Amino acid sequence: MTIPVIDGDVVFDAAFFSASDADRLLASLVSSLLWEQHLVRVYGHTHPAPRLSAWYGDEGVRYTYSGLTLEARPWTPELQNIRSQVEAAAGVSFNTVLLNQYRDGKDSMGWHSDDEPELGTNPVIASVSFGDARRFIMRHKTRDDIDRVELALGHGSVLIMRGATQHNWQHHVPRTTRLVGTRVNLTFRLVSR
């Protein structure tokens, strides 16, 4: 379904993957990928990221964010399969995926836009979630008169942000005191070489 956002283009499918496929993929991704806790630089300070991350993609693709430069590990067959399904839904090809593992409610993602230069003009970002649902909040960058958008990114969901969304909106996954289990999020992107 299309999510109505001014100055953006957002599509959300709460059940893109079946529950059984989502269960299988979550267990496999948590156990089989090479997860790291990177040091990130935010507002001039370096600290451990409040989540685990992994970066996979085409050979030779690098991605820089928060003072961190990542070199893509080779696609696994499972990641390629997920990518193919998401590309069909998004109508674009992706050459990388950034995975974040939120181990519990203390793990989070701060306010940001996926607007790094290597993503190009009007990037398409496809976000896949497996595991416990977490709040995903969007706010307009320049207009206080526009309400925030809040979604529950649940098990097997896909969120596609395209057009001017990254230019005009920020998003984040806040901490929660609620008891939540593991969530793995995959954000597919096309990164220029």
C-alpha positions as CSV (number, residue, x, y, z in Angstrom):
1,M,0.0,0.0,0.0
2,T,1.1,3.5,-0.6
3,I,1.9,5.6,2.5
4,P,0.8,9.2,2.0
5,V,3.8,11.4,2.6
6,I,4.2,15.0,1.2
7,D,7.4,15.4,-0.7
8,G,8.1,11.7,-0.9
9,D,7.1,8.3,-2.3
10,V,6.7,5.5,0.2
11,V,5.2,2.0,-0.3
12,F,4.7,-0.6,2.5
13,D,3.8,-4.3,2.4
14,A,3.4,-5.7,5.9
15,A,3.4,-9.3,4.7
16,F,5.7,-9.4,1.7
17,F,7.3,-12.6,2.9
18,S,5.1,-15.4,4.4
19,A,5.5,-16.1,8.1
20,S,7.3,-19.4,7.5
21,D,9.7,-17.9,5.0
22,A,10.4,-15.0,7.4
23,D,11.0,-17.4,10.3
24,R,13.5,-19.4,8.2
25,L,15.3,-16.4,6.8
26,L,15.6,-14.7,10.2
27,A,17.2,-17.8,11.8
28,S,19.5,-18.3,8.8
29,L,20.6,-14.6,8.6
30,V,21.4,-14.4,12.3
31,S,23.5,-17.6,12.3
32,S,25.2,-17.5,8.9
33,L,26.3,-13.9,8.2
34,L,29.4,-12.1,9.5
35,W,28.1,-9.6,12.0
36,E,30.2,-6.7,13.4
37,Q,29.7,-3.9,15.8
38,H,31.3,-1.0,14.0
39,L,32.6,2.2,15.5
40,V,30.7,5.2,14.1
41,R,31.3,8.9,14.2
42,V,28.3,11.0,15.1
43,Y,28.4,14.7,15.9
44,G,32.2,14.5,16.2
45,H,32.2,11.6,18.6
46,T,33.2,8.0,17.9
47,H,31.4,5.2,19.7
48,P,30.2,1.6,19.1
49,A,27.1,1.5,17.0
50,P,24.0,0.5,19.0
51,R,23.4,-2.6,16.7
52,L,25.3,-5.2,14.8
53,S,25.9,-4.7,11.0
54,A,26.9,-6.6,7.9
55,W,27.5,-5.3,4.4
56,Y,27.1,-7.5,1.3
57,G,27.0,-6.7,-2.4
58,D,28.7,-6.7,-5.8
59,E,32.5,-7.0,-5.9
60,G,34.4,-3.7,-5.4
61,V,31.4,-1.7,-4.1
62,R,32.2,0.5,-1.1
63,Y,29.9,2.5,1.1
64,T,30.7,5.4,3.5
65,Y,28.4,6.6,6.3
66,S,29.0,8.0,9.8
67,G,32.8,8.1,9.3
68,L,32.8,4.4,8.3
69,T,33.8,2.9,5.0
70,L,32.6,-0.6,4.2
71,E,33.8,-3.0,1.5
72,A,31.0,-5.3,0.4
73,R,31.3,-9.0,1.1
74,P,30.2,-11.4,-1.7
75,W,26.5,-12.1,-2.0
76,T,25.3,-15.3,-0.4
77,P,22.7,-17.3,-2.3
78,E,20.1,-16.5,0.3
79,L,20.7,-12.7,0.1
80,Q,20.6,-13.0,-3.7
81,N,17.2,-14.7,-3.5
82,I,15.8,-12.0,-1.2
83,R,17.3,-9.3,-3.5
84,S,15.6,-10.8,-6.5
85,Q,12.2,-10.7,-4.8
86,V,12.7,-7.1,-3.6
87,E,13.9,-5.9,-7.0
88,A,10.8,-7.2,-8.6
89,A,8.6,-5.3,-6.1
90,A,10.7,-2.1,-6.3
91,G,11.2,-2.1,-10.1
92,V,14.9,-1.4,-9.8
93,S,18.2,-3.3,-9.5
94,F,20.3,-3.2,-6.3
95,N,24.0,-3.9,-6.0
96,T,24.3,-3.9,-2.2
97,V,22.5,-4.6,1.1
98,L,23.3,-3.2,4.5
99,L,22.0,-5.5,7.3
100,N,21.4,-4.3,10.8
101,Q,20.7,-6.7,13.7
102,Y,18.8,-5.2,16.6
103,R,19.4,-7.6,19.5
104,D,16.9,-6.1,21.9
105,G,15.1,-2.9,22.7
106,K,18.3,-1.1,23.6
107,D,19.6,-1.4,20.0
108,S,18.5,1.5,17.7
109,M,19.1,3.7,14.7
110,G,19.3,7.5,15.1
111,W,17.6,10.1,12.9
112,H,19.2,10.1,9.4
113,S,18.4,10.1,5.6
114,D,20.0,7.7,3.2
115,D,21.3,10.5,1.0
116,E,25.0,9.9,0.7
117,P,26.4,11.1,-2.7
118,E,27.2,7.5,-3.9
119,L,23.5,6.7,-3.7
120,G,22.7,9.2,-6.5
121,T,19.8,11.5,-7.0
122,N,16.4,10.2,-5.7
123,P,17.7,6.9,-4.5
124,V,15.4,3.9,-4.1
125,I,15.9,2.2,-0.7
126,A,14.1,-1.1,0.0
127,S,13.9,-2.1,3.6
128,V,13.1,-5.7,4.6
129,S,12.5,-6.6,8.2
130,F,12.5,-10.0,9.9
131,G,11.9,-10.7,13.6
132,D,10.2,-8.7,16.3
133,A,8.4,-5.5,15.1
134,R,10.0,-2.2,15.8
135,R,8.7,1.4,15.5
136,F,9.9,3.2,12.4
137,I,9.4,6.9,12.5
138,M,9.7,9.5,9.7
139,R,9.9,13.3,10.0
140,H,10.0,16.0,7.4
141,K,13.4,17.8,7.3
142,T,12.1,21.3,6.8
143,R,8.4,21.5,7.5
144,D,7.1,21.3,11.1
145,D,3.5,21.5,9.9
146,I,3.7,18.0,8.5
147,D,2.9,15.2,10.8
148,R,5.4,12.4,11.5
149,V,4.7,9.1,9.9
150,E,5.0,6.0,12.1
151,L,4.9,2.3,11.0
152,A,5.5,-1.0,12.8
153,L,8.1,-2.8,10.6
154,G,7.1,-6.3,11.3
155,H,8.2,-9.8,10.5
156,G,8.4,-10.2,6.7
157,S,7.6,-6.6,5.8
158,V,9.0,-4.5,3.0
159,L,9.2,-0.7,3.0
160,I,10.2,1.0,-0.3
161,M,11.3,4.7,-0.1
162,R,11.9,6.4,-3.5
163,G,11.7,9.6,-5.4
164,A,12.5,12.7,-3.2
165,T,11.9,10.9,0.1
166,Q,15.6,10.9,1.2
167,H,15.9,14.6,0.3
168,N,12.9,15.6,2.3
169,W,12.5,13.1,5.2
170,Q,14.6,11.5,8.0
171,H,13.8,8.2,9.7
172,H,14.9,6.3,12.7
173,V,14.3,3.2,14.9
174,P,14.1,4.4,18.5
175,R,15.1,2.4,21.6
176,T,12.2,0.8,23.5
177,T,11.8,-0.4,27.1
178,R,9.3,-2.9,25.7
179,L,10.6,-6.5,25.8
180,V,11.5,-7.2,22.2
181,G,13.6,-9.9,20.6
182,T,15.9,-9.9,17.7
183,R,15.1,-8.0,14.5
184,V,17.2,-8.1,11.3
185,N,16.7,-5.3,8.8
186,L,18.1,-5.4,5.3
187,T,18.3,-2.1,3.3
188,F,18.9,-2.7,-0.4
189,R,20.6,0.1,-2.3
190,L,22.2,1.0,-5.6
191,V,25.6,2.4,-4.8
192,S,27.7,4.0,-7.6
193,R,31.2,2.7,-8.0
